[in-house]
Amino acid sequence: MAGTPLAVGTVLPAGADTPPTTTSKAVAVAIFNGILAALAGIPALIPDLDTQVKSYFVIAAFVLSAIGSPIIALLRPNQLEQSVQIVDEPGAHAAPEV
């Protein structure tokens, strides 16, 4: 379905695949980045750690956020929360019947 235009009148039911704009995807990335922020803050919480070990924690957090966020975004399913009908003119249609 990716890259293929849908015919006018096509109804996509709730749960159908959609572009990557769902709230659950954003929440998953935000939680992941929050965990990484906590990881980056560990050196401040444990002052007795060796300076080199502290640097490793911070570097690991930044590397994981750069690599992990896009991966999480790709792995989260994109699904409609309500049914949608493809129309010629936006606003010029009735609610879709599923």
SEGUTOR-891170 format. One record per atom (N, C-alpha, C): residue number from 0; atom name; x, y, z. Coordinates in steps of 0.001 Angstrom, whole numbers, plus 500000, padded with zeros to 6 digits. Layout:
REM SEGUTOR-891170
+-----+----+--------+--------+--------+
!   k !  a !     px !     py !     pz !
+-----+----+--------+--------+--------+
! NUM ! CA !      X !      Y !      Z !
...
+-----+----+--------+--------+--------+
***
This chain:
REM SEGUTOR-891170
+-----+----+--------+--------+--------+
!   k !  a !     px !     py !     pz !
+-----+----+--------+--------+--------+
!   0 !  N ! 500820 ! 498811 ! 500000 !
!   0 ! CA ! 500000 ! 500000 ! 500000 !
!   0 !  C ! 500867 ! 501258 ! 500000 !
!   1 !  N ! 502088 ! 501170 ! 500418 !
!   1 ! CA ! 502953 ! 502338 ! 500492 !
!   1 !  C ! 503244 ! 502865 ! 499095 !
!   2 !  N ! 503041 ! 504174 ! 498908 !
!   2 ! CA ! 503336 ! 504790 ! 497624 !
!   2 !  C ! 502242 ! 504626 ! 496585 !
!   3 !  N ! 501220 ! 503844 ! 496860 !
!   3 ! CA ! 500129 ! 503627 ! 495913 !
!   3 !  C ! 498957 ! 504520 ! 496293 !
!   4 !  N ! 498525 ! 505408 ! 495390 !
!   4 ! CA ! 497380 ! 506257 ! 495728 !
!   4 !  C ! 496109 ! 505420 ! 495857 !
!   5 !  N ! 495279 ! 505787 ! 496802 !
!   5 ! CA ! 494025 ! 505067 ! 497014 !
!   5 !  C ! 492920 ! 505701 ! 496176 !
!   6 !  N ! 491991 ! 504875 ! 495735 !
!   6 ! CA ! 490867 ! 505353 ! 494933 !
!   6 !  C ! 489943 ! 506209 ! 495788 !
!   7 !  N ! 489334 ! 507206 ! 495139 !
!   7 ! CA ! 488362 ! 508061 ! 495827 !
!   7 !  C ! 487210 ! 507185 ! 496297 !
!   8 !  N ! 486781 ! 507372 ! 497518 !
!   8 ! CA ! 485703 ! 506575 ! 498087 !
!   8 !  C ! 486193 ! 505415 ! 498933 !
!   9 !  N ! 487489 ! 505110 ! 498879 !
!   9 ! CA ! 488044 ! 504025 ! 499686 !
!   9 !  C ! 487895 ! 504364 ! 501164 !
!  10 !  N ! 487441 ! 503400 ! 501940 !
!  10 ! CA ! 487309 ! 503599 ! 503380 !
!  10 !  C ! 488384 ! 502770 ! 504076 !
!  11 !  N ! 489205 ! 503447 ! 504878 !
!  11 ! CA ! 490204 ! 502752 ! 505685 !
!  11 !  C ! 489616 ! 502562 ! 507080 !
!  12 !  N ! 489453 ! 501331 ! 507527 !
!  12 ! CA ! 488856 ! 501093 ! 508839 !
!  12 !  C ! 489814 ! 501443 ! 509971 !
!  13 !  N ! 489259 ! 501595 ! 511156 !
!  13 ! CA ! 490102 ! 501809 ! 512335 !
!  13 !  C ! 491042 ! 500621 ! 512468 !
!  14 !  N ! 492305 ! 500889 ! 512758 !
!  14 ! CA ! 493301 ! 499829 ! 512857 !
!  14 !  C ! 494108 ! 499635 ! 511586 !
!  15 !  N ! 493733 ! 500336 ! 510491 !
!  15 ! CA ! 494492 ! 500230 ! 509235 !
!  15 !  C ! 495829 ! 500944 ! 509382 !
!  16 !  N ! 496795 ! 500549 ! 508566 !
!  16 ! CA ! 498106 ! 501184 ! 508602 !
!  16 !  C ! 498023 ! 502640 ! 508146 !
!  17 !  N ! 498826 ! 503499 ! 508755 !
!  17 ! CA ! 498852 ! 504929 ! 508448 !
!  17 !  C ! 500289 ! 505430 ! 508416 !
!  18 !  N ! 500483 ! 506680 ! 508023 !
!  18 ! CA ! 501829 ! 507260 ! 508114 !
!  18 !  C ! 502293 ! 507336 ! 509578 !
!  19 !  N ! 503582 ! 507521 ! 509815 !
!  19 ! CA ! 504094 ! 507517 ! 511198 !
!  19 !  C ! 503757 ! 508776 ! 511977 !
!  20 !  N ! 502505 ! 508917 ! 512362 !
!  20 ! CA ! 502096 ! 510107 ! 513106 !
!  20 !  C ! 501297 ! 509771 ! 514357 !
!  21 !  N ! 501266 ! 508516 ! 514773 !
!  21 ! CA ! 500415 ! 508142 ! 515890 !
!  21 !  C ! 501000 ! 508569 ! 517230 !
!  22 !  N ! 500127 ! 508784 ! 518185 !
!  22 ! CA ! 500529 ! 509205 ! 519525 !
!  22 !  C ! 501353 ! 508130 ! 520212 !
!  23 !  N ! 501010 ! 506867 ! 520031 !
!  23 ! CA ! 501737 ! 505802 ! 520718 !
!  23 !  C ! 503195 ! 505762 ! 520288 !
!  24 !  N ! 503454 ! 506093 ! 519041 !
!  24 ! CA ! 504829 ! 506126 ! 518550 !
!  24 !  C ! 505596 ! 507248 ! 519238 !
!  25 !  N ! 504997 ! 508413 ! 519344 !
!  25 ! CA ! 505649 ! 509551 ! 519992 !
!  25 !  C ! 505893 ! 509268 ! 521466 !
!  26 !  N ! 504943 ! 508614 ! 522108 !
!  26 ! CA ! 505097 ! 508279 ! 523526 !
!  26 !  C ! 506236 ! 507278 ! 523714 !
!  27 !  N ! 506339 ! 506293 ! 522842 !
!  27 ! CA ! 507411 ! 505295 ! 522956 !
!  27 !  C ! 508781 ! 505948 ! 522825 !
!  28 !  N ! 508924 ! 506856 ! 521876 !
!  28 ! CA ! 510205 ! 507544 ! 521696 !
!  28 !  C ! 510493 ! 508450 ! 522898 !
!  29 !  N ! 509469 ! 509115 ! 523417 !
!  29 ! CA ! 509666 ! 509995 ! 524566 !
!  29 !  C ! 510094 ! 509201 ! 525807 !
!  30 !  N ! 509485 ! 508041 ! 526025 !
!  30 ! CA ! 509865 ! 507197 ! 527163 !
!  30 !  C ! 511304 ! 506718 ! 527001 !
!  31 !  N ! 511655 ! 506291 ! 525804 !
!  31 ! CA ! 513021 ! 505835 ! 525531 !
!  31 !  C ! 514024 ! 506954 ! 525817 !
!  32 !  N ! 513730 ! 508159 ! 525331 !
!  32 ! CA ! 514642 ! 509277 ! 525556 !
!  32 !  C ! 514681 ! 509693 ! 527023 !
!  33 !  N ! 513583 ! 509516 ! 527748 !
!  33 ! CA ! 513586 ! 509786 ! 529183 !
!  33 !  C ! 514494 ! 508824 ! 529933 !
!  34 !  N ! 514462 ! 507570 ! 529542 !
!  34 ! CA ! 515348 ! 506573 ! 530158 !
!  34 !  C ! 516804 ! 506922 ! 529865 !
!  35 !  N ! 517073 ! 507346 ! 528643 !
!  35 ! CA ! 518441 ! 507727 ! 528293 !
!  35 !  C ! 518888 ! 508984 ! 529039 !
!  36 !  N ! 517969 ! 509906 ! 529270 !
!  36 ! CA ! 518315 ! 511102 ! 530052 !
!  36 !  C ! 518674 ! 510708 ! 531484 !
!  37 !  N ! 517955 ! 509729 ! 532025 !
!  37 ! CA ! 518285 ! 509233 ! 533364 !
!  37 !  C ! 519663 ! 508569 ! 533362 !
!  38 !  N ! 519953 ! 507822 ! 532298 !
!  38 ! CA ! 521269 ! 507197 ! 532175 !
!  38 !  C ! 522372 ! 508253 ! 532118 !
!  39 !  N ! 522127 ! 509329 ! 531388 !
!  39 ! CA ! 523115 ! 510407 ! 531294 !
!  39 !  C ! 523281 ! 511119 ! 532629 !
!  40 !  N ! 522262 ! 511060 ! 533487 !
!  40 ! CA ! 522334 ! 511716 ! 534792 !
!  40 !  C ! 522980 ! 510877 ! 535875 !
!  41 !  N ! 523265 ! 509616 ! 535611 !
!  41 ! CA ! 523878 ! 508734 ! 536616 !
!  41 !  C ! 525197 ! 509292 ! 537155 !
!  42 !  N ! 526066 ! 509835 ! 536319 !
!  42 ! CA ! 527318 ! 510367 ! 536870 !
!  42 !  C ! 527123 ! 511443 ! 537939 !
!  43 !  N ! 526066 ! 512229 ! 537815 !
!  43 ! CA ! 525802 ! 513258 ! 538821 !
!  43 !  C ! 525281 ! 512641 ! 540120 !
!  44 !  N ! 524601 ! 511500 ! 540003 !
!  44 ! CA ! 524039 ! 510851 ! 541187 !
!  44 !  C ! 525078 ! 510042 ! 541965 !
!  45 !  N ! 526114 ! 509615 ! 541279 !
!  45 ! CA ! 527162 ! 508803 ! 541917 !
!  45 !  C ! 528497 ! 509533 ! 541740 !
!  46 !  N ! 528784 ! 510463 ! 542628 !
!  46 ! CA ! 529997 ! 511273 ! 542467 !
!  46 !  C ! 531299 ! 510491 ! 542630 !
!  47 !  N ! 531261 ! 509313 ! 543240 !
!  47 ! CA ! 532478 ! 508535 ! 543476 !
!  47 !  C ! 532933 ! 507746 ! 542242 !
!  48 !  N ! 532138 ! 507772 ! 541178 !
!  48 ! CA ! 532528 ! 507047 ! 539965 !
!  48 !  C ! 533773 ! 507665 ! 539344 !
!  49 !  N ! 534556 ! 506812 ! 538730 !
!  49 ! CA ! 535737 ! 507273 ! 538008 !
!  49 !  C ! 535294 ! 508214 ! 536872 !
!  50 !  N ! 536071 ! 509234 ! 536586 !
!  50 ! CA ! 535738 ! 510215 ! 535556 !
!  50 !  C ! 535558 ! 509567 ! 534195 !
!  51 !  N ! 536378 ! 508585 ! 533910 !
!  51 ! CA ! 536279 ! 507906 ! 532625 !
!  51 !  C ! 534964 ! 507114 ! 532524 !
!  52 !  N ! 534555 ! 506484 ! 533608 !
!  52 ! CA ! 533297 ! 505733 ! 533622 !
!  52 !  C ! 532127 ! 506697 ! 533451 !
!  53 !  N ! 532191 ! 507867 ! 534079 !
!  53 ! CA ! 531138 ! 508869 ! 533913 !
!  53 !  C ! 531014 ! 509275 ! 532446 !
!  54 !  N ! 532140 ! 509455 ! 531803 !
!  54 ! CA ! 532134 ! 509837 ! 530387 !
!  54 !  C ! 531480 ! 508752 ! 529539 !
!  55 !  N ! 531748 ! 507484 ! 529872 !
!  55 ! CA ! 531148 ! 506378 ! 529118 !
!  55 !  C ! 529622 ! 506380 ! 529231 !
!  56 !  N ! 529108 ! 506686 ! 530423 !
!  56 ! CA ! 527653 ! 506746 ! 530609 !
!  56 !  C ! 527046 ! 507814 ! 529712 !
!  57 !  N ! 527621 ! 508988 ! 529701 !
!  57 ! CA ! 527079 ! 510096 ! 528910 !
!  57 !  C ! 527177 ! 509795 ! 527416 !
!  58 !  N ! 528315 ! 509289 ! 526988 !
!  58 ! CA ! 528492 ! 508961 ! 525571 !
!  58 !  C ! 527515 ! 507867 ! 525153 !
!  59 !  N ! 527350 ! 506854 ! 525991 !
!  59 ! CA ! 526415 ! 505765 ! 525675 !
!  59 !  C ! 524989 ! 506294 ! 525538 !
!  60 !  N ! 524589 ! 507218 ! 526408 !
!  60 ! CA ! 523241 ! 507775 ! 526345 !
!  60 !  C ! 523019 ! 508523 ! 525030 !
!  61 !  N ! 523991 ! 509321 ! 524623 !
!  61 ! CA ! 523831 ! 510074 ! 523378 !
!  61 !  C ! 523857 ! 509166 ! 522156 !
!  62 !  N ! 524705 ! 508186 ! 522140 !
!  62 ! CA ! 524765 ! 507260 ! 521007 !
!  62 !  C ! 523471 ! 506450 ! 520917 !
!  63 !  N ! 522999 ! 505958 ! 522053 !
!  63 ! CA ! 521757 ! 505179 ! 522042 !
!  63 !  C ! 520559 ! 506007 ! 521614 !
!  64 !  N ! 520525 ! 507272 ! 522007 !
!  64 ! CA ! 519385 ! 508100 ! 521594 !
!  64 !  C ! 519417 ! 508355 ! 520091 !
!  65 !  N ! 520603 ! 508528 ! 519524 !
!  65 ! CA ! 520708 ! 508768 ! 518083 !
!  65 !  C ! 520342 ! 507526 ! 517276 !
!  66 !  N ! 520650 ! 506361 ! 517805 !
!  66 ! CA ! 520381 ! 505115 ! 517086 !
!  66 !  C ! 519011 ! 504548 ! 517464 !
!  67 !  N ! 518677 ! 504600 ! 518731 !
!  67 ! CA ! 517473 ! 503941 ! 519229 !
!  67 !  C ! 516166 ! 504609 ! 518872 !
!  68 !  N ! 516120 ! 505941 ! 518891 !
!  68 ! CA ! 514857 ! 506634 ! 518608 !
!  68 !  C ! 514306 ! 506307 ! 517228 !
!  69 !  N ! 515112 ! 506380 ! 516178 !
!  69 ! CA ! 514568 ! 506007 ! 514861 !
!  69 !  C ! 514146 ! 504543 ! 514781 !
!  70 !  N ! 514881 ! 503670 ! 515457 !
!  70 ! CA ! 514528 ! 502247 ! 515434 !
!  70 !  C ! 513189 ! 502025 ! 516120 !
!  71 !  N ! 512988 ! 502661 ! 517278 !
!  71 ! CA ! 511710 ! 502532 ! 517978 !
!  71 !  C ! 510582 ! 503092 ! 517116 !
!  72 !  N ! 510831 ! 504220 ! 516463 !
!  72 ! CA ! 509803 ! 504812 ! 515603 !
!  72 !  C ! 509435 ! 503879 ! 514458 !
!  73 !  N ! 510411 ! 503178 ! 513911 !
!  73 ! CA ! 510129 ! 502251 ! 512813 !
!  73 !  C ! 509420 ! 500990 ! 513282 !
!  74 !  N ! 509686 ! 500556 ! 514507 !
!  74 ! CA ! 509107 ! 499310 ! 514995 !
!  74 !  C ! 507679 ! 499472 ! 515523 !
!  75 !  N ! 507303 ! 500692 ! 515906 !
!  75 ! CA ! 505947 ! 500900 ! 516426 !
!  75 !  C ! 504940 ! 500845 ! 515284 !
!  76 !  N ! 503851 ! 500130 ! 515447 !
!  76 ! CA ! 502851 ! 500078 ! 514373 !
!  76 !  C ! 502135 ! 501421 ! 514226 !
!  77 !  N ! 501816 ! 501766 ! 513009 !
!  77 ! CA ! 501051 ! 502982 ! 512714 !
!  77 !  C ! 499652 ! 502548 ! 512327 !
!  78 !  N ! 498689 ! 502881 ! 513165 !
!  78 ! CA ! 497326 ! 502451 ! 512874 !
!  78 !  C ! 496348 ! 503582 ! 513133 !
!  79 !  N ! 495311 ! 503637 ! 512286 !
!  79 ! CA ! 494262 ! 504633 ! 512461 !
!  79 !  C ! 493480 ! 504362 ! 513732 !
!  80 !  N ! 493058 ! 505427 ! 514390 !
!  80 ! CA ! 492230 ! 505273 ! 515589 !
!  80 !  C ! 490749 ! 505341 ! 515252 !
!  81 !  N ! 490416 ! 505828 ! 514069 !
!  81 ! CA ! 489034 ! 505840 ! 513597 !
!  81 !  C ! 489039 ! 505652 ! 512084 !
!  82 !  N ! 487896 ! 505291 ! 511520 !
!  82 ! CA ! 487849 ! 505041 ! 510081 !
!  82 !  C ! 487933 ! 506361 ! 509310 !
!  83 !  N ! 488507 ! 506275 ! 508095 !
!  83 ! CA ! 488726 ! 507443 ! 507246 !
!  83 !  C ! 488315 ! 507094 ! 505821 !
!  84 !  N ! 487702 ! 508058 ! 505122 !
!  84 ! CA ! 487324 ! 507848 ! 503729 !
!  84 !  C ! 488139 ! 508786 ! 502838 !
!  85 !  N ! 488674 ! 508250 ! 501736 !
!  85 ! CA ! 489441 ! 509046 ! 500784 !
!  85 !  C ! 488457 ! 509822 ! 499907 !
!  86 !  N ! 488650 ! 511155 ! 499815 !
!  86 ! CA ! 487736 ! 512005 ! 499045 !
!  86 !  C ! 488513 ! 512885 ! 498078 !
!  87 !  N ! 487785 ! 513409 ! 497049 !
!  87 ! CA ! 488374 ! 514356 ! 496095 !
!  87 !  C ! 488575 ! 515720 ! 496738 !
!  88 !  N ! 487518 ! 516218 ! 497370 !
!  88 ! CA ! 487537 ! 517548 ! 497966 !
!  88 !  C ! 487371 ! 517419 ! 499475 !
!  89 !  N ! 488389 ! 517806 ! 500227 !
!  89 ! CA ! 488275 ! 517725 ! 501689 !
!  89 !  C ! 487068 ! 518503 ! 502196 !
!  90 !  N ! 486331 ! 517904 ! 503108 !
!  90 ! CA ! 485164 ! 518537 ! 503688 !
!  90 !  C ! 483877 ! 518309 ! 502926 !
!  91 !  N ! 483945 ! 517775 ! 501715 !
!  91 ! CA ! 482761 ! 517590 ! 500890 !
!  91 !  C ! 482320 ! 516128 ! 500890 !
!  92 !  N ! 482116 ! 515571 ! 502063 !
!  92 ! CA ! 481702 ! 514166 ! 502139 !
!  92 !  C ! 480964 ! 513902 ! 503452 !
!  93 !  N ! 480259 ! 512787 ! 503473 !
!  93 ! CA ! 479591 ! 512339 ! 504692 !
!  93 !  C ! 480534 ! 511439 ! 505469 !
!  94 !  N ! 480189 ! 511146 ! 506691 !
!  94 ! CA ! 481008 ! 510244 ! 507507 !
!  94 !  C ! 481042 ! 508872 ! 506859 !
!  95 !  N ! 482200 ! 508184 ! 506885 !
!  95 ! CA ! 482290 ! 506868 ! 506254 !
!  95 !  C ! 481460 ! 505831 ! 506989 !
!  96 !  N ! 480886 ! 504922 ! 506212 !
!  96 ! CA ! 480135 ! 503821 ! 506797 !
!  96 !  C ! 480985 ! 502573 ! 506725 !
!  97 !  N ! 481235 ! 501989 ! 507884 !
!  97 ! CA ! 482078 ! 500796 ! 507946 !
!  97 !  C ! 481244 ! 499596 ! 508301 !
+-----+----+--------+--------+--------+
***
